[in-house]
Amino acid sequence: MTVLAHRATASDEVTRDALAVLQPGFEGTTAPAWLLRRIGEGLTSVGLFGRNIASPEQLAALTAQLRAERDDVLVAIDEEGGDVTRLEVRGGSSFPGNLALGAVDDTRLTRDVAHELGRRLAECGVNLNWAPSADVNSNPDNPVIGVRSFGADTHLAARHTAAYVEGLQAAGVAACTKHFPGHGDTNVDSHHALPRIDVDLDTLAARELVPFRAAIEAGTKAVMSAHILVPALDPTRPATLSPQILTGLLRKELGYEGLIVTDGMEMHAIAGTYGIERGSVLAIAAGADAICVGGGLADEDTVLRLRDALVAAVREGTLPQERLADAAARVRALAAWTLGARPDARPEGSRASGIGLTAARRALLVTGSAPAPAGPYVATLTPVANIAVGDETPWGPAAELAELLPGTASELYPQGATAGEILAAAGERTVVAVVRDAHRHPWMTEVLDDLVQARPDTVVIEMGLPRAEPRGALHIATHGAARVCGRAAAEVVAGAVTGV
């Protein structure tokens, strides 16, 4: 082989490896030609979002289209269940989220829920799920985690994280435990800025890292890094870009050998500070194996920019070729695992049939009772949704209650609404006030207080992180805003109204 031929071969290998470490998104419900072409050239992973999904049948056809180009392609999705759903983005999830499962605290139930969710993903051709969230929600004012966490108790979060990983992977879908080293004690959303956690090493070891240790012991196939600054571990770089955190802590100290995936690189915590090209190079150099991008940037130009940035870094010597090759090899190894995965049998009987609703019912915390002499008027106090959850997924019990009690009236009330407006619209009907994370929105608490004072028979349904003391004649904490949580709450209200 001539020197020029050898160089060309080496260059081609670097380019293929650079494509292999990317997990890009795209627009539309069918794969664009550019994406299929890049899969043929070495792209090994694709990320799906709500915009790519119209129905299970359409999703299965889409993943089959991708696999016609490469049978071991990793098809990833952010399907936590609960508030964060892509599979059921237009109607709301059939599964309660982590906080509801933590409230029940039955690890067998958590495993079975994750298995059934994984089974549905696998049926549609999805084989990598960016879930579960292993974050300990130690800061109740956290704007981005909240009900996505199993709870504020470290050991509860750890045992349910492990159960979720086991259940999901038993269905043949790789779990991606997130957000390492723990996003629960932040008060900033990393979609908008760079959060910072100022705790000592002992606190991190005893709190944040415990669920990740449990996930690793359970065999999680992937771990997702967090775009957070943890000065006790690295005073200058966020976890996603930190060799001390990804290689020193996760690889060497915790002994993790699977795939390390970044959180979305277009999030402002990275894009607004380092830029996605430099950030991607630094992430791979730090020990990450796969670059998640596509939630906001979903075009061929983004893929080519990141590919070329990685190739240029290798040529310039700022990214060792061996590190890029190792990262690409880990991606391909996970892809190979998905081909050989042998899913467990579906749980029998009631634990497989309607398990999401069963879990949502068990998660309810009901205080008081409502005589409810008149039909309900559902007033939903609506906060601005965070980006992880999205604002396109419907939530709340109004539709479910209307199905159970025809004639139910409802209205959405954004910030600025008053109790007087709601009472005037409700008339003689029983007011059902629905809130989500009211403790983070003082205006909601004020409206609730005024409603209950004026109408003591008010029913309150709290669908976020429950913080307030129970109020109203009937108070229902659902521990999440998924459609199935709304259904469980509606059943209780309908029972009170009808006297069942």
Order of alpha helices (4+ residues) and beta strands (2+ residues): alpha-beta-alpha-beta-alpha-beta-alpha-alpha-beta-alpha-beta-alpha-beta-beta-alpha-alpha-beta-alpha-alpha-alpha-beta-beta-alpha-beta-alpha-beta-alpha-beta-beta-alpha
